[in-house]
Amino acid sequence: MTGSLSRLRGRVREGESCNLAEVGTSKLRNLPDSPSLTLPRKREGEPVNSTLILPMNTQTAVRLHGPSDLRVETVPFSPQLAPNEALIRICATGVCGSDLHPYETGSIGSTVLNQPLVLGHEFSGIVVEMGSDVENLEVGARVAVDPAWTCGQCRECRSGHQNLCRQQRFCGLAPNDGSLRGRIVAPARFCHPVSDAMSDAAAALLEPLGIALHATDLARIRVGSSVAILGAGPIGLCLAQTVRLAGASPVWIYDPLEYRQYFAERFGALPLPQNVEADVVIEAAWARESVQRAMEIARPGGTVVLVGIPFEDSVTFSHSVARRKGLTIMMSRRMNHTYPRAIRLVESGQVDLESLITHRFPLQETPQAFEMNAKYQDDVVKIIIENSP
């Protein structure tokens, strides 16, 4: 151990600070038997603060105990990093429609809540510590984290369909705790560095943008294809941008909430006309009656992509309509290695994520944020939880 590291270990105590310039961040990676170190939150557009503060062995987390029962709690947290893992201080989390399923009903699809769970899977943060084998990150890097941690070894992963991995762990889906807390340990290969040109909130929203990119890929849109989007929530608003980039024209969108319909038109989408047929229809609502409507809107030989997740874990549509039209029906699951593309699109200004955000709450007010979102209060479109003060 070098003399500077010895001085670092000897001087830093809980609540004290030290300057990174004395030792360099690269030397912090392999401090043997050293306590974990954390960085204060980096403000967007500013250099990383060089002060290090040792964490306590607890942290604040928002846990779902049952339907509509979110509690802000202090929970144990003593991370032990594997060689390929990173400790992330979470800066921002987006509230997703799929978070509202367990919040309202205690389940999503076939997954049932049977113990307290930390929700949240759209998130960004700062790397504060790394395992010895991590090469793609550095301490202080700002990252967006892909919440689907796939095995990389199964048939699905090896064939390029990581989103279908049967061994994957998904943040915020029982039994795996998510990002509505202060810190999280994540496999480093799912942590994607972002530039200071992107805010913490926008970095968190790369996840729904990835969902939209994957659905756009499945639709196989050709230049000049007409596209109808059902649902003008955050996914639908991302789709309005991605399908246009893929060459779709015209792009129509429909949402039963008038304020969301108006919001969507700010992104260049047109109101869906009556009695129109589209080459591609993307259902991005709650997959209820909107699925049947998607079948009716699609032209003969067209494609329907189902993105929305129904509360009832089932969908119903007229078989004769889909059969007689010879429709191609695609089921979209999460995303498939979309983060690099999503980052490029946002950093180049081709996709606008900041404008999706209508409300921000601190972590301690997460229960109020979920109640607002579930009840569609105050013209809410996208809520960001600011995990770090």
C-alpha positions, -999 to +999 in steps of 0.1 A: +000+000+000+014+034-009+020+061+017-008+082+003-033+054+007-021+048+042-027+084+051-061+082+035-072+052+055-057+065+087-074+099+084-109+092+071-134+085+097-172+085+096-184+120+090-149+133+079-138+140+044-107+138+023-096+151-011-094+127-040-066+147-055-042+133-029-046+097-041-064+096-074-097+078-080-081+048-097-063+038-065-095+036-046-107+006-066-086-020-047-084-006-012-081-039+008-103-041+038-113-004+034-147+009+043-170+019+014-167+054+001-194+076-014-194+108-034-217+137-028-242+142-056-228+158-087-248+187-099-256+185-136-230+203-156-205+206-128-173+186-122-174+157-096-170+170-061-138+155-047-150+151-011-156+116+001-179+107+029-182+073+045-217+058+045-236+044+075-247+008+074-283+019+067-301+039+041-335+054+033-357+033+011-393+034+000-409+000+003-443-013-009-460-034+018-492-040+000-517-022-024-513+016-020-491+010+011-458+027+004-436+035+034-404+056+037-382+035+059-346+031+072-333-003+061-299-021+066-274-017+038-239-031+041-228-038+005-202-064-004-191-059-040-183-088-062-154-082-086-177-073-115-201-051-095-204-013-088-219+006-060-242+033-074-255+063-055-289+068-071-297+104-082-330+101-100-358+076-105-387+078-129-422+065-119-433+041-145-468+028-154-456-007-146-448+005-111-484+014-106-495-022-112-480-036-079-488-003-062-525-005-070-530-043-069-500-059-053-491-078-084-480-074-121-487-102-145-480-135-127-456-118-102-473-113-068-459-092-039-454-114-009-429-093+011-420-056+013-404-045-020-384-014-031-400-003-064-382+016-092-364+006-124-359+038-144-328+053-127-295+070-129-267+076-105-230+081-097-204+053-093-190+055-058-171+022-056-162-007-080-151-043-078-116-053-087-125-066-123-145-035-135-129-019-165-158+001-181-164+026-153-145+049-130-154+064-096-174+095-100-188+085-134-225+094-140-244+064-153-277+052-165-284+017-153-302-009-174-325-026-148-327-060-166-297-080-154-295-109-177-273-140-174-255-137-207-251-174-210-285-189-219-298-197-253-318-165-255-289-143-244-265-160-268-289-156-297-293-119-292-326-119-273-313-108-239-347-093-231-361-129-231-335-143-207-353-166-182-326-160-156-327-123-155-331-102-124-352-071-129-349-041-105-381-034-087-398-066-097-403-090-068-382-103-052-355-079-065-354-045-048-353-015-071-341+021-071-363+040-047-335+042-022-302+058-017-277+033-031-277+001-051-252-026-061-254-033-098-234-055-123-210-030-139-218-042-175-253-028-171-241+007-160-238+030-190-218+063-186-235+095-198-221+129-205-227+160-185-249+172-214-275+148-200-293+155-168-298+129-141-335+129-149-330+124-186-305+096-179-332+078-158-356+082-187-333+063-211-352+032-198-386+041-213-369+054-244-353+020-247-387+004-245-399+026-273-368+018-294-374-019-290-410-016-300-400+005-330-375-022-340-402-049-338-425-028-360-400-029-389-411+006-400-403+016-435-398+052-447-433+066-453-451+040-432-482+053-414-481+047-377-509+050-351-499+051-314-526+043-288-516+059-255-498+092-249-481+084-217-443+085-214-438+054-236-462+067-262-445+101-263-411+084-267-426+063-295-439+094-312-403+105-315-386+071-324-411+061-351-405+095-368-368+090-367-374+055-383-391+073-412-428+070-403-452+095-418-478+103-408-476+096-371-510+096-353-516+093-316-547+089-294-552+092-257-586+094-239-572+120-215-575+154-233-545+170-217-523+141-227-536+142-263-526+179-264-492+171-248-485+145-274-491+169-303-463+190-290-440+162-301-452+164-337-478+136-335-512+142-352-546+135-337-558+101-348-586+106-374-618+086-374-620+056-398-583+057-406-561+026-413-524+025-405-496+003-416-484-001-380-504+003-348-485+004-315-506-002-284-489+017-255-518+020-230-531-005-205-538-032-231-576-033-224-601-022-251-571-005-268-560-039-281-592-044-300-590-009-313-555-016-325-567-046-345-595-024-361-571+004-370-544-018-386-547-021-424-549-056-440-514-071-439-504-045-412-485-049-380-497-045-344-472-042-316-484-046-280-464-028-255-489-020-227-492-044-197-528-051-187-538-052-150-558-084-156-529-103-172-550-111-202-562-094-234-592-099-256-597-090-292-618-102-321-601-131-337-620-127-370-608-091-374-571-100-369-574-132-390-592-118-420-567-089-421-538-113-418-522-091-391-487-096-377-490-093-340-458-086-320-455-088-282-429-064-270-410-073-238-388-046-222-359-037-245-329-054-261-295-037-258-309-003-266-290+019-241-261+029-264-285+040-291-307+058-266-278+077-252-267+088-286-301+100-296-306+121-265-270+135-264-274+145-301-307+162-295-327+139-317-349+128-288-363+151-261-368+134-227-367+165-205-400+177-219-418+146-207-413+156-171-442+174-154-435+168-117-406+162-094-406+149-058-379+142-032-375+106-022-393+112+011-425+122-007-426+092-030-460+080-015-476+113-025-460+110-060-475+075-066-509+086-054-508+116-078-497+093-107-523+066-100-551+092-099-538+112-129-539+144-108-527+178-118-522+168-155-494+144-146-474+128-174-440+119-160-428+121-124-392+121-114-382+111-078-350+129-068-332+103-047-303+125-037-308+159-020 
